[in-house]
Amino acid sequence: MAIAAPAKDDQGNVLPHDHPELTNDGRLIRRVPVQWVIETPAGRRLSSAVLEPSSKDVDPHCGLSVDLEQLMLAEGVDPLEHVNKSHPAGALAFRVSAFREQYFQVGFDPVPENDYHGGVWQRPPLGAKFTRGMKRKLLRGAEWFIAIEGVSIVDA
């Protein structure tokens, strides 16, 4: 799959954008470290930190880091094998449409160690912001890509 190189700012950082080559039915994979698993009276679940965008010191445009399954599949790369290289505790899968329906931008943001890296960017003027309520809404539509045994994605 050919995908256009994203535009960059003066510092070489990818600018927030919505890549038309990424289809709405494609999936975004979000890696989950063990630190994002919390204990609650109802049991173990994921923290809302799972949908916390990068800080300005990591990404001045505060994108949410994801892996673009569609690109991996198009190049014959096994997404599970690719994600497991970093040994995450688990990983979630979201449909691209879940973010676009809430007015977020979803784009290609390759990094040296990951050719299939993408970003999800907020658009506050349109209501696309990673608020607590928005995170819960998005997490309700997520599914495990690599499950963490005994951990719920959200409280029941």
Backbone as a chain_set.jsonl record, in Angstrom:
{"seq": "MAIAAPAKDDQGNVLPHDHPELTNDGRLIRRVPVQWVIETPAGRRLSSAVLEPSSKDVDPHCGLSVDLEQLMLAEGVDPLEHVNKSHPAGALAFRVSAFREQYFQVGFDPVPENDYHGGVWQRPPLGAKFTRGMKRKLLRGAEWFIAIEGVSIVDA", "coords": {"N": [[0.848, -1.183, 0.0], [0.702, 2.061, -0.969], [1.466, 5.007, 0.686], [1.115, 8.416, 1.274], [3.776, 10.587, 2.202], [3.73, 12.243, 5.309], [3.128, 15.742, 6.045], [5.506, 17.956, 7.584], [6.52, 19.93, 10.454], [8.644, 22.851, 11.104], [10.556, 21.769, 12.782], [10.752, 19.18, 12.079], [8.797, 17.475, 12.963], [5.899, 15.461, 12.541], [3.007, 16.946, 11.268], [-0.291, 17.374, 12.64], [-2.809, 15.55, 11.002], [-5.237, 14.113, 8.74], [-5.122, 11.135, 7.283], [-6.094, 10.194, 4.144], [-5.665, 7.706, 2.973], [-5.869, 5.845, 4.965], [-8.284, 3.718, 5.865], [-11.664, 3.825, 7.162], [-12.481, 1.387, 8.236], [-10.136, 0.231, 8.955], [-7.744, -0.769, 11.479], [-6.455, 0.559, 14.544], [-3.757, 0.045, 16.64], [-3.075, 0.045, 20.004], [-0.536, -0.064, 22.219], [-0.188, -1.506, 25.481], [1.234, -0.921, 28.497], [2.079, -2.569, 31.615], [1.789, -0.746, 33.699], [-0.523, 0.652, 33.216], [-2.62, -0.786, 34.15], [-5.052, -0.997, 36.586], [-6.233, -1.459, 39.974], [-9.513, -1.868, 41.082], [-12.525, -1.621, 43.108], [-14.294, -3.202, 41.696], [-12.674, -4.905, 40.325], [-9.781, -5.677, 38.23], [-8.83, -3.272, 35.819], [-8.276, -1.259, 32.85], [-6.485, 1.792, 33.089], [-7.428, 5.226, 32.514], [-5.258, 6.362, 31.385], [-4.452, 4.947, 29.23], [-5.382, 6.131, 26.97], [-4.042, 8.518, 26.845], [-2.597, 11.258, 25.322], [0.672, 11.893, 23.85], [3.117, 13.812, 25.656], [4.032, 17.304, 25.379], [6.832, 17.486, 25.317], [7.611, 15.099, 24.178], [6.128, 14.931, 21.819], [5.398, 17.728, 20.127], [2.895, 18.216, 19.076], [1.203, 16.66, 20.459], [0.222, 13.976, 19.879], [-1.549, 10.83, 19.937], [0.027, 7.843, 20.225], [-0.052, 5.136, 17.987], [-0.202, 1.931, 16.327], [-0.448, 1.206, 12.899], [-2.443, -1.013, 11.636], [-3.441, -1.569, 9.076], [-1.41, -0.743, 7.298], [0.629, -2.541, 7.949], [-0.543, -5.025, 7.221], [-0.868, -4.616, 4.483], [1.743, -4.704, 3.647], [2.441, -7.257, 4.144], [3.245, -7.862, 6.711], [3.077, -9.407, 9.852], [0.828, -8.285, 12.131], [0.568, -8.976, 14.882], [3.027, -10.152, 15.511], [4.688, -7.96, 14.973], [3.841, -6.029, 16.908], [4.333, -7.441, 19.258], [7.092, -7.396, 19.398], [7.955, -5.365, 21.04], [7.293, -6.254, 23.502], [4.812, -5.678, 25.012], [2.524, -5.485, 27.827], [-0.039, -5.858, 27.019], [-2.388, -5.142, 24.349], [-4.581, -2.917, 22.653], [-7.225, -2.748, 20.215], [-8.662, -0.495, 17.963], [-11.191, 0.747, 15.804], [-10.494, 2.826, 13.03], [-12.559, 4.489, 12.365], [-13.835, 4.917, 14.828], [-12.454, 6.986, 16.057], [-12.486, 9.0, 14.076], [-15.235, 9.494, 13.855], [-15.631, 10.983, 16.079], [-14.388, 13.278, 15.454], [-11.586, 13.329, 15.579], [-8.266, 13.429, 14.201], [-6.586, 11.077, 12.163], [-3.559, 9.725, 11.354], [-0.561, 8.917, 9.435], [2.538, 8.518, 10.94], [5.47, 7.928, 10.814], [8.228, 6.598, 12.668], [11.737, 6.299, 13.535], [12.157, 3.686, 14.675], [9.831, 2.359, 14.029], [8.092, 1.734, 11.302], [5.39, 1.619, 10.917], [4.048, 3.298, 12.508], [1.585, 5.491, 13.789], [-0.496, 8.396, 14.356], [-2.966, 9.882, 16.473], [-4.768, 12.761, 16.575], [-5.981, 15.485, 18.523], [-8.746, 17.74, 18.062], [-9.709, 20.298, 19.387], [-11.518, 22.55, 18.81], [-13.572, 21.266, 17.479], [-14.578, 19.575, 19.315], [-13.128, 17.291, 19.636], [-11.379, 15.963, 21.869], [-9.259, 14.535, 24.315], [-10.853, 13.967, 26.774], [-11.945, 12.816, 30.018], [-14.511, 11.635, 29.776], [-14.63, 11.251, 26.977], [-12.529, 9.454, 26.613], [-13.539, 7.206, 27.975], [-15.757, 6.643, 26.359], [-14.499, 5.996, 23.895], [-12.96, 3.795, 24.729], [-14.961, 1.958, 25.311], [-15.592, 1.027, 22.817], [-13.392, -0.38, 22.089], [-11.35, -3.326, 21.543], [-9.635, -6.216, 22.77], [-6.418, -6.695, 21.463], [-4.078, -7.903, 22.143], [-4.696, -9.657, 24.799], [-4.859, -8.983, 28.32], [-4.823, -11.086, 30.862], [-7.586, -11.376, 33.031], [-8.151, -8.67, 33.145], [-10.275, -5.954, 32.612], [-11.372, -3.886, 29.914], [-12.865, -1.56, 30.353], [-14.766, -0.472, 33.263], [-17.589, -2.439, 34.139]], "CA": [[0.0, 0.0, 0.0], [1.443, 3.321, -1.01], [0.865, 6.049, 1.53], [1.843, 9.675, 1.109], [4.556, 11.06, 3.341], [3.029, 13.332, 5.982], [3.774, 17.053, 6.147], [6.213, 18.147, 8.858], [6.757, 21.312, 10.872], [10.032, 23.306, 10.959], [11.424, 20.947, 13.624], [10.743, 17.815, 11.549], [7.717, 16.69, 13.563], [4.73, 15.309, 11.685], [1.876, 17.823, 11.612], [-1.581, 16.68, 12.736], [-3.476, 15.423, 9.706], [-6.101, 12.953, 8.569], [-4.624, 10.475, 6.077], [-7.198, 9.57, 3.411], [-5.352, 6.314, 2.631], [-6.255, 4.999, 6.094], [-9.734, 3.545, 5.751], [-12.411, 3.816, 8.419], [-12.574, 0.043, 8.817], [-8.813, -0.167, 9.412], [-7.608, -0.772, 12.938], [-5.342, 1.196, 15.236], [-3.353, -0.789, 17.771], [-2.469, 0.825, 21.087], [0.187, -0.933, 23.146], [-0.572, -1.266, 26.867], [2.187, -1.395, 29.511], [1.46, -3.047, 32.85], [1.496, 0.403, 34.569], [-1.857, 1.162, 32.916], [-3.611, -1.682, 34.757], [-5.331, -0.533, 37.953], [-7.14, -2.247, 40.807], [-10.706, -1.152, 41.537], [-13.393, -2.533, 43.856], [-14.955, -4.102, 40.749], [-11.673, -5.779, 39.716], [-8.698, -5.019, 37.492], [-9.219, -2.677, 34.539], [-7.303, -0.315, 32.304], [-6.54, 3.192, 33.489], [-7.708, 6.139, 31.396], [-3.957, 6.729, 30.805], [-4.291, 4.205, 27.981], [-5.689, 7.063, 25.879], [-3.401, 9.807, 27.128], [-1.681, 11.59, 24.229], [2.058, 12.21, 24.204], [3.343, 15.145, 26.215], [4.66, 18.234, 24.429], [8.274, 17.237, 25.193], [7.762, 13.934, 23.297], [5.512, 15.31, 20.541], [4.828, 19.061, 20.331], [1.503, 18.242, 18.616], [0.48, 15.826, 21.423], [-0.488, 12.869, 19.251], [-1.681, 9.543, 20.617], [0.783, 6.875, 19.434], [-0.717, 3.89, 17.63], [0.336, 1.196, 15.19], [-1.432, 1.175, 11.81], [-2.555, -2.396, 11.178], [-3.687, -1.564, 7.636], [-0.125, -0.664, 6.606], [1.337, -3.808, 8.156], [-1.183, -6.058, 6.41], [-0.599, -4.327, 3.076], [3.125, -5.058, 3.354], [2.669, -8.653, 4.5], [3.826, -7.95, 8.06], [2.141, -9.925, 10.841], [0.668, -7.253, 13.164], [0.812, -9.51, 16.218], [4.479, -10.296, 15.638], [5.258, -6.612, 15.024], [3.529, -5.404, 18.201], [4.976, -8.218, 20.319], [8.537, -7.123, 19.454], [8.238, -4.454, 22.155], [6.885, -6.966, 24.716], [3.84, -4.976, 25.85], [1.682, -6.355, 28.664], [-1.215, -6.127, 26.191], [-2.624, -4.139, 23.303], [-5.974, -2.707, 22.27], [-7.495, -2.425, 18.812], [-9.769, 0.438, 17.737], [-11.446, 1.067, 14.402], [-10.175, 4.207, 12.669], [-13.834, 5.231, 12.394], [-14.195, 5.293, 16.202], [-11.857, 8.3, 16.313], [-12.97, 9.981, 13.101], [-16.627, 9.85, 14.181], [-15.55, 11.973, 17.164], [-13.665, 14.407, 14.849], [-10.14, 13.258, 15.722], [-7.526, 13.167, 12.98], [-5.819, 9.835, 12.226], [-2.593, 9.793, 10.264], [0.698, 8.203, 9.371], [3.581, 9.259, 11.655], [6.553, 6.956, 10.982], [9.356, 6.936, 13.535], [12.86, 5.439, 13.137], [12.043, 2.295, 15.118], [8.528, 1.791, 13.686], [7.577, 2.221, 10.013], [3.929, 1.508, 10.908], [3.562, 4.167, 13.582], [0.638, 6.526, 13.414], [-0.922, 9.292, 15.419], [-4.342, 10.382, 16.561], [-4.644, 14.118, 17.097], [-7.178, 16.168, 18.986], [-9.185, 18.974, 17.402], [-10.599, 20.87, 20.396], [-12.641, 23.358, 18.322], [-14.648, 20.379, 17.018], [-14.952, 18.7, 20.429], [-12.27, 16.111, 19.638], [-10.409, 16.174, 22.936], [-9.175, 13.351, 25.157], [-11.401, 14.186, 28.114], [-12.266, 11.563, 30.721], [-15.704, 11.063, 29.152], [-14.299, 10.802, 25.625], [-11.713, 8.247, 26.746], [-14.443, 6.093, 28.317], [-16.545, 6.338, 25.16], [-13.63, 5.31, 22.944], [-12.584, 2.491, 25.288], [-16.108, 1.035, 25.188], [-15.578, 0.465, 21.47], [-12.124, -1.085, 21.858], [-11.282, -4.759, 21.833], [-8.267, -6.66, 23.01], [-5.599, -7.22, 20.381], [-3.329, -8.834, 22.988], [-5.427, -9.557, 26.068], [-4.2, -9.124, 29.611], [-5.741, -11.966, 31.587], [-8.227, -10.86, 34.233], [-8.244, -7.215, 33.108], [-11.339, -5.421, 31.768], [-10.996, -2.645, 29.249], [-13.55, -0.532, 31.162], [-15.667, -1.028, 34.27], [-18.892, -2.865, 33.61]], "C": [[0.884, 1.234, 0.0], [0.713, 4.345, -0.153], [1.754, 7.286, 1.422], [2.603, 10.027, 2.379], [3.811, 12.23, 3.98], [3.835, 14.632, 5.986], [4.399, 17.199, 7.535], [6.376, 19.628, 9.163], [8.248, 21.641, 10.714], [11.029, 22.462, 11.759], [11.479, 19.493, 13.15], [9.702, 16.907, 12.158], [6.527, 16.627, 12.612], [3.612, 16.211, 12.194], [0.595, 16.992, 11.74], [-2.279, 16.693, 11.381], [-4.381, 14.191, 9.714], [-5.72, 12.318, 7.234], [-5.764, 9.765, 5.351], [-6.929, 8.115, 3.045], [-5.721, 5.346, 3.752], [-7.779, 4.907, 6.115], [-10.397, 3.469, 7.12], [-12.504, 2.438, 9.05], [-11.209, -0.515, 9.223], [-8.742, -0.101, 10.927], [-6.334, -0.078, 13.393], [-5.018, 0.334, 16.442], [-2.604, 0.083, 18.768], [-1.837, -0.144, 22.075], [-0.114, -0.519, 24.587], [0.505, -1.807, 27.81], [1.446, -1.774, 30.797], [1.091, -1.884, 33.784], [0.089, 0.962, 34.338], [-2.966, 0.237, 33.395], [-3.788, -1.232, 36.199], [-6.305, -1.481, 38.647], [-8.304, -1.358, 41.221], [-11.539, -2.122, 42.37], [-14.08, -3.563, 42.948], [-13.972, -5.082, 40.089], [-10.61, -4.983, 38.985], [-9.224, -4.507, 36.154], [-8.112, -1.756, 34.076], [-7.551, 1.084, 32.855], [-6.893, 4.042, 32.269], [-6.412, 6.619, 30.739], [-3.72, 6.017, 29.479], [-4.611, 5.088, 26.768], [-5.158, 8.467, 26.176], [-2.434, 10.117, 25.986], [-0.282, 11.898, 24.752], [2.154, 13.621, 24.765], [4.065, 15.997, 25.171], [6.159, 17.997, 24.275], [8.568, 16.014, 24.318], [7.272, 14.265, 21.894], [4.858, 16.671, 20.725], [3.363, 19.18, 19.882], [0.615, 17.304, 19.433], [-0.382, 14.742, 20.772], [-0.545, 11.651, 20.158], [-0.993, 8.515, 19.725], [-0.001, 5.581, 19.23], [0.106, 3.195, 16.543], [-0.787, 1.071, 14.168], [-1.483, -0.227, 11.198], [-2.7, -2.482, 9.66], [-2.369, -1.535, 6.846], [0.665, -1.962, 6.752], [0.773, -4.892, 7.242], [-0.87, -5.861, 4.927], [0.827, -4.725, 2.681], [3.469, -6.492, 3.76], [3.334, -8.852, 5.848], [2.74, -8.436, 9.015], [2.009, -8.895, 11.974], [0.966, -7.756, 14.578], [2.313, -9.648, 16.479], [5.143, -8.917, 15.778], [5.048, -5.971, 16.394], [4.256, -6.124, 19.329], [6.476, -7.978, 20.429], [8.89, -6.236, 20.643], [7.814, -5.045, 23.506], [5.913, -6.175, 25.598], [3.092, -5.974, 26.735], [0.445, -6.77, 27.872], [-1.313, -5.069, 25.112], [-4.113, -4.104, 22.987], [-6.071, -2.437, 20.784], [-8.743, -1.547, 18.759], [-9.979, 0.549, 16.233], [-11.068, 2.529, 14.18], [-11.443, 5.055, 12.785], [-14.225, 5.669, 13.797], [-13.647, 6.68, 16.538], [-12.394, 9.353, 15.343], [-14.405, 10.403, 13.377], [-16.696, 10.879, 15.297], [-14.699, 13.176, 16.755], [-12.169, 14.446, 15.134], [-9.524, 13.045, 14.339], [-6.675, 11.913, 13.191], [-4.854, 9.823, 11.054], [-1.35, 8.957, 10.479], [1.773, 9.081, 10.015], [4.768, 8.321, 11.892], [7.666, 7.498, 11.876], [10.492, 5.958, 13.211], [12.703, 3.965, 13.514], [10.715, 1.639, 14.73], [7.968, 2.435, 12.417], [6.057, 2.239, 9.946], [3.294, 2.347, 12.01], [2.6, 5.212, 13.023], [0.297, 7.384, 14.609], [-2.401, 9.595, 15.323], [-4.223, 11.737, 17.24], [-5.995, 14.71, 17.437], [-7.488, 17.364, 18.084], [-10.203, 19.632, 18.332], [-11.74, 21.739, 19.854], [-13.833, 22.52, 17.848], [-15.117, 19.426, 18.114], [-14.121, 17.43, 20.502], [-11.135, 16.336, 20.626], [-10.431, 14.945, 23.832], [-9.587, 13.665, 26.597], [-11.678, 12.82, 28.745], [-13.469, 10.867, 30.065], [-15.427, 10.528, 27.752], [-13.477, 9.522, 25.683], [-12.594, 7.038, 27.047], [-15.258, 5.665, 27.1], [-15.72, 5.55, 24.151], [-13.242, 3.916, 23.441], [-13.732, 1.49, 25.214], [-16.157, 0.37, 23.815], [-14.312, -0.318, 21.145], [-12.288, -2.575, 22.105], [-9.824, -5.115, 22.081], [-7.638, -7.123, 21.709], [-4.65, -8.256, 20.993], [-3.943, -8.672, 24.375], [-4.492, -9.685, 27.266], [-5.196, -9.887, 30.476], [-6.277, -11.305, 32.854], [-8.405, -9.353, 34.263], [-9.36, -6.822, 32.138], [-10.839, -4.145, 31.106], [-11.613, -1.464, 29.991], [-14.364, -1.232, 32.223], [-16.985, -1.397, 33.624], [-19.967, -1.849, 33.855]], "O": [[1.72, 1.411, 0.887], [-0.5, 4.52, -0.262], [2.981, 7.198, 1.474], [2.127, 9.792, 3.489], [3.315, 13.109, 3.276], [5.065, 14.616, 5.935], [3.903, 16.653, 8.521], [6.372, 20.469, 8.264], [9.022, 20.807, 10.246], [12.218, 22.447, 11.443], [12.171, 18.669, 13.748], [9.708, 15.701, 11.91], [6.188, 17.615, 11.961], [3.31, 16.239, 13.387], [0.422, 16.01, 11.018], [-2.33, 17.72, 10.704], [-4.285, 13.34, 10.599], [-5.966, 12.897, 6.176], [-6.343, 8.824, 5.894], [-7.875, 7.357, 2.828], [-5.868, 4.148, 3.509], [-8.47, 5.898, 6.354], [-9.766, 3.096, 8.109], [-12.596, 2.324, 10.272], [-11.13, -1.612, 9.774], [-9.571, 0.539, 11.575], [-5.297, -0.12, 12.731], [-5.917, -0.063, 17.184], [-1.636, 0.763, 18.426], [-2.532, -0.95, 22.694], [-0.275, 0.665, 24.88], [0.675, -3.021, 27.915], [0.316, -1.34, 31.022], [0.168, -2.022, 34.587], [-0.432, 1.678, 35.193], [-4.134, 0.458, 33.077], [-2.818, -1.099, 36.945], [-7.082, -2.194, 38.012], [-8.102, -0.226, 41.66], [-11.285, -3.327, 42.344], [-14.406, -4.665, 43.389], [-14.395, -5.989, 39.373], [-10.545, -3.76, 39.106], [-9.959, -5.2, 35.45], [-7.145, -1.501, 34.794], [-8.694, 1.494, 33.058], [-6.681, 3.625, 31.131], [-6.45, 7.214, 29.662], [-2.876, 6.442, 28.689], [-4.151, 4.81, 25.661], [-5.766, 9.469, 25.796], [-1.539, 9.318, 25.709], [-0.086, 12.133, 25.945], [1.38, 14.506, 24.4], [4.633, 15.479, 24.21], [6.714, 18.276, 23.212], [9.665, 15.904, 23.77], [7.918, 13.923, 20.904], [3.847, 16.765, 21.422], [2.672, 20.126, 20.259], [-0.574, 17.162, 19.148], [-1.567, 14.611, 21.078], [0.302, 11.467, 21.033], [-1.396, 8.336, 18.576], [-0.542, 5.01, 20.177], [0.987, 3.795, 15.928], [-1.943, 0.855, 14.531], [-0.664, -0.574, 10.348], [-2.136, -3.379, 9.034], [-2.236, -2.228, 5.837], [1.292, -2.427, 5.8], [1.525, -5.595, 6.568], [-0.635, -6.829, 4.203], [1.087, -5.044, 1.521], [4.632, -6.895, 3.726], [3.925, -9.902, 6.1], [1.615, -7.936, 8.99], [2.973, -8.656, 12.701], [1.554, -7.032, 15.381], [2.797, -9.294, 17.554], [6.043, -8.733, 16.597], [5.988, -5.429, 16.974], [4.744, -5.482, 20.259], [7.079, -8.319, 21.447], [9.987, -6.336, 21.193], [7.966, -4.394, 24.54], [6.155, -6.015, 26.795], [3.034, -7.165, 26.427], [-0.059, -7.882, 28.026], [-0.439, -4.212, 24.976], [-4.805, -5.12, 23.046], [-5.121, -1.958, 20.164], [-9.743, -1.822, 19.422], [-9.018, 0.452, 15.47], [-11.299, 3.372, 15.047], [-11.399, 6.195, 13.247], [-14.886, 6.696, 13.952], [-14.306, 7.458, 17.228], [-12.717, 10.469, 15.75], [-14.757, 11.561, 13.153], [-17.704, 11.57, 15.447], [-14.331, 13.995, 17.597], [-11.538, 15.487, 14.952], [-10.18, 12.544, 13.426], [-6.112, 11.712, 14.267], [-5.269, 9.9, 9.898], [-1.124, 8.379, 11.543], [1.902, 10.256, 9.672], [5.048, 7.955, 13.033], [7.996, 8.683, 11.845], [10.232, 4.887, 12.662], [13.085, 3.088, 12.738], [10.49, 0.477, 15.067], [7.436, 3.544, 12.456], [5.488, 2.813, 9.018], [2.144, 2.127, 12.392], [2.792, 5.738, 11.927], [0.744, 7.13, 15.727], [-3.0, 9.569, 14.248], [-3.66, 11.857, 18.328], [-6.997, 14.483, 16.759], [-6.602, 17.919, 17.434], [-11.409, 19.542, 18.103], [-12.845, 21.675, 20.392], [-14.965, 23.003, 17.818], [-15.96, 18.564, 17.868], [-14.382, 16.574, 21.347], [-10.068, 16.836, 20.266], [-11.493, 14.375, 24.084], [-8.766, 13.63, 27.513], [-11.644, 11.795, 28.064], [-13.442, 9.659, 29.831], [-15.933, 9.469, 27.381], [-13.699, 8.605, 24.892], [-12.421, 5.975, 26.451], [-15.428, 4.474, 26.843], [-16.189, 4.547, 23.613], [-13.201, 2.967, 22.659], [-13.494, 0.291, 25.068], [-16.702, -0.724, 23.671], [-14.178, -0.858, 20.047], [-13.22, -3.022, 22.773], [-8.909, -4.408, 21.657], [-8.257, -7.86, 20.941], [-4.447, -9.336, 20.44], [-3.727, -7.66, 25.041], [-3.484, -10.391, 27.227], [-6.279, -9.387, 30.783], [-5.518, -10.746, 33.646], [-8.773, -8.8, 35.299], [-9.397, -7.285, 30.997], [-10.004, -3.424, 31.652], [-10.934, -0.465, 30.228], [-14.632, -2.429, 32.124], [-17.437, -0.747, 32.682], [-21.117, -2.061, 33.47]]}, "num_chains": 1, "name": "protein.A"}
